[in-house]
């Protein structure tokens, strides 16, 4: 029987992905969706804060660190893939909060994680404070016995600001603080991706949307492509559509399980 990879092995494999060809890192919202994505051949997974919150009947931002750690354990136990975790703002405003979130995620089985510069109260952290938080997370990651991949997120493009110059300045500061990967959700097109890539030297995560293709992202310099909660909403949309046909037309044709379900969940 093949032994599952160790956390250190998964961490090394995840690091190596960032040095190769641009890759997709999809976002499961529970253990079942993680198993499906692994069976479909993806090489790594990233959690989605909004999708996980939905699975608990809550809005994005409504989940605490203890629950996220339990979620990471479930995903890590469900697959042999590296798991990177969306740690939102680190579940607290202080640098120590960001450091604690990294340590908790790693203890739960994650080999990567992201810290963002948006406070749930509705503001973007001042740059100096935001950079201190990333530096504290970097220090926490460096204390781990494996190569944890830390992603620093600049949130302003999805928080009511179109200031790309400020986004770039923030990512540059987070790079200097030691972040392994940079991420600015909300980049609209290849031109914006190229501008960020030209101004920074760390691997760049890009949030996919309908106005981008993988080819455009890769050509512009994106290394890692995630989808946030989009797969969750695709699944929820399919469920709601089938439920509405049941309710309105008595149509149960949408209730058949996928033909490959047993394949996807093999071993469970």
C-alpha atoms as one frame of an Amber mdcrd trajectory, in Angstrom:
protein
   0.000   0.000   0.000   1.383   3.394  -0.987   2.133   5.670   1.929   0.483
   9.107   1.773   2.886  12.003   1.284   4.166  13.724   4.385   3.431  17.365
   5.057   7.020  18.244   4.156   6.715  16.380   0.857   3.478  18.181   0.042
   5.103  21.486   0.962   8.024  20.821  -1.382   5.667  19.786  -4.186   3.653
  22.965  -3.708   6.778  25.132  -3.823   7.887  23.386  -7.003   4.609  24.206
  -8.744   5.441  27.895  -8.381   8.691  27.391 -10.284   7.197  25.510 -13.224
   4.495  26.242 -15.762   1.500  28.406 -14.753  -1.016  26.224 -12.935  -4.600
  26.168 -11.726  -5.300  25.814  -8.016  -9.063  25.256  -7.646 -10.986  26.000
  -4.475 -13.030  23.207  -2.854 -15.529  24.083  -0.154 -15.692  20.684   1.579
 -14.032  17.270   1.659 -16.207  15.848  -1.116 -15.421  18.635  -3.553 -11.741
  18.276  -2.653 -11.860  14.574  -3.561 -13.505  15.374  -6.892 -10.866  17.972
  -7.759  -8.077  15.583  -6.851  -9.651  12.869  -9.015  -9.861  15.337 -11.896
  -6.096  15.688 -11.830  -5.379  19.019 -10.162  -2.027  19.239  -8.392  -2.956
  21.432  -5.398  -5.986  22.910  -3.672  -6.801  26.212  -2.006  -9.636  26.824
   0.406 -12.299  29.455  -0.204 -13.425  31.530   2.754 -16.736  32.410   1.090
 -17.447  28.851  -0.030 -16.621  27.382   3.367 -18.736  30.008   5.123 -21.624
  29.123   2.798 -21.274  25.441   3.730 -21.984  26.530   7.319 -24.902  28.730
   6.276 -22.989  31.958   6.775 -21.685  34.864   4.731 -18.026  35.375   3.902
 -16.157  36.593   6.974 -18.457  34.762   9.368 -16.105  31.905  10.263 -13.511
  31.806  13.047  -9.993  30.420  13.121 -10.942  27.288  15.087 -13.500  26.369
  12.433 -11.042  27.072   9.624  -8.450  24.821  11.273 -11.011  22.010  11.473
 -11.869  22.613   7.819  -8.211  22.355   6.818  -7.876  19.076   8.722 -10.855
  17.674   6.841  -9.479  18.693   3.445  -5.993  17.432   4.289  -7.409  14.089
   5.403  -9.558  13.813   2.266  -6.752  14.127  -0.292  -3.030  13.700  -0.765
  -2.725  17.112  -2.393  -1.039  20.189  -0.956  -3.614  22.507   0.634  -3.233
  26.275   0.880  -5.690  28.083   3.134  -7.450  31.431   2.819  -6.781  32.959
   6.237  -8.590  36.223   5.466  -7.049  38.942   7.661  -5.539  36.419  10.078
  -8.636  36.645  12.305  -7.419  39.740  14.058  -5.793  43.104  13.297  -2.455
  42.643  15.062   0.700  41.165  13.543   0.513  38.498  16.240  -2.909  37.466
  14.924  -1.517  36.878  11.441   1.368  34.861  12.893  -0.994  32.750  15.000
  -3.208  32.039  11.975  -0.228  30.737   9.993   0.846  28.471  12.845  -2.683
  27.117  13.324  -3.151  26.445   9.606   0.162  24.615   9.415  -0.642  22.532
  12.501  -3.919  21.540  10.844  -2.123  20.277   7.737  -1.868  23.241   5.363
   1.380  23.822   3.477   0.486  27.349   2.364  -1.802  30.194   3.289  -2.723
  33.773   2.511  -3.014  36.880   4.669  -4.921  39.877   3.339  -4.779  43.572
   4.195  -8.521  44.157   4.583 -10.101  44.571   7.992 -13.608  43.073   8.332
 -14.696  46.408   9.777 -14.540  47.803   6.257 -11.108  49.399   5.823  -7.786
  48.550   4.223  -4.951  48.478   6.745  -2.486  51.346   6.538   0.501  50.166
   4.504   3.016  50.164   7.340   0.722  48.161   9.587  -0.240  45.806   6.770
   3.433  45.161   6.046   4.150  44.437   9.715   1.410  41.834   9.606   2.946
  40.137   6.584   6.392  40.241   8.206   4.986  38.542  11.317   3.369  35.871
   9.155   6.682  35.345   7.332   8.454  34.865  10.656   5.835  32.363  11.799
   6.200  30.424   8.543  10.000  30.392   8.892   9.692  28.694  12.291   7.866
  25.707  10.782   9.767  22.469  10.057   8.808  22.569   6.370   8.640  25.104
   3.529   5.316  26.843   4.118   4.337  29.039   1.139   3.004  32.400   2.318
   0.802  34.470   0.021   0.267  38.183   0.680  -2.973  39.692  -0.621  -3.636
  43.317  -1.554  -7.407  43.668  -1.432  -8.169  47.201  -2.548  -9.266  46.341
  -6.099 -12.190  44.319  -4.729 -12.874  46.682  -1.823 -14.004  49.785  -3.679
 -10.709  51.167  -4.999  -9.378  51.079  -8.570  -5.932  52.359  -7.568  -3.573
  49.925  -9.293  -0.546  52.006  -8.278  -1.447  51.519  -4.616  -1.968  47.808
  -5.230   1.502  47.544  -6.754   3.083  49.552  -3.939   1.493  47.219  -1.416
   2.608  44.081  -3.195   6.144  45.462  -3.454   6.157  46.112   0.302   4.855
  42.609   1.013   7.535  41.155  -1.245  10.219  43.042   0.684   8.689  41.682
   3.899   9.314  38.153   2.635   6.043  36.914   1.100   6.534  33.948  -1.224
   3.558  34.661  -3.500   1.729  37.904  -4.293  -1.998  38.184  -4.926  -4.227
  41.099  -5.904  -7.746  39.782  -6.496  -9.625  41.967  -8.950  -7.022  42.383
 -11.698  -9.206  43.012 -14.728  -7.117  42.093 -17.749  -3.745  41.114 -19.149
  -2.514  44.697 -19.075  -3.029  44.968 -15.322  -1.465  41.561 -14.741   1.584
  42.595 -16.791   1.893  45.837 -14.811   1.981  43.946 -11.519   4.343  41.328
 -12.867   6.755  43.956 -14.203   6.896  45.674 -10.811   7.415  42.551  -8.673
   9.521  39.410  -8.780   7.608  36.820  -6.720   5.111  34.382  -8.281   1.760
  36.070  -8.907  -1.607  34.507  -8.082  -4.470  35.720 -10.297  -8.166  35.364
  -9.489  -9.935  33.983 -12.552 -13.089  35.604 -13.921 -15.115  35.444 -17.116
 -13.104  38.253 -18.728  -9.853  36.297 -18.507  -8.605  33.033 -19.967  -5.777
  30.836 -18.766  -3.801  31.714 -21.893  -4.157  35.464 -21.260  -3.141  35.095
 -17.620  -0.111  32.961 -18.437   1.038  35.223 -21.257   0.788  38.242 -18.968
   2.909  36.625 -16.260   0.458  35.016 -13.850   1.878  31.886 -12.243  -0.995
  30.549 -10.155  -4.704  30.851 -10.963  -7.439  30.394  -8.367 -11.203  30.771
  -8.627 -12.252  31.808  -5.110 -15.825  30.785  -4.340 -16.801  30.410  -8.015
 -16.952  26.603  -8.010 -19.146  26.740  -4.918 -21.550  29.095  -6.650 -21.579
  26.911  -9.765 -22.579  23.940  -7.608 -25.161  25.948  -5.683 -26.569  27.321
  -8.929 -27.016  23.794 -10.296 -28.719  22.687  -7.078 -31.067  25.686  -7.066
 -31.966  25.190 -10.733 -32.816  21.523 -10.141 -34.844  22.422  -7.042 -36.798
  25.077  -8.939 -37.662  22.563 -11.690 -38.897  20.201  -8.980 -40.977  22.903
  -7.355 -42.419  24.483 -10.485 -42.722  21.595 -12.967 -42.487  18.402 -10.958
 -39.360  17.687 -13.016 -36.911  15.373 -11.252 -34.628  14.851 -14.243 -31.838
  16.892 -12.672 -31.476  14.616  -9.651 -29.382  11.798 -11.122 -25.931  11.538
  -9.507 -22.912  12.164 -11.754 -21.865   9.019 -13.580 -18.317   9.284 -12.216
 -19.246   9.748  -8.550 -17.931   6.339  -7.466 -14.689   7.014  -9.311 -14.269
  10.405  -7.666 -14.914   9.047  -4.178 -12.961   5.811  -4.599 -11.384   4.706
  -1.340 -13.995   6.295   0.902
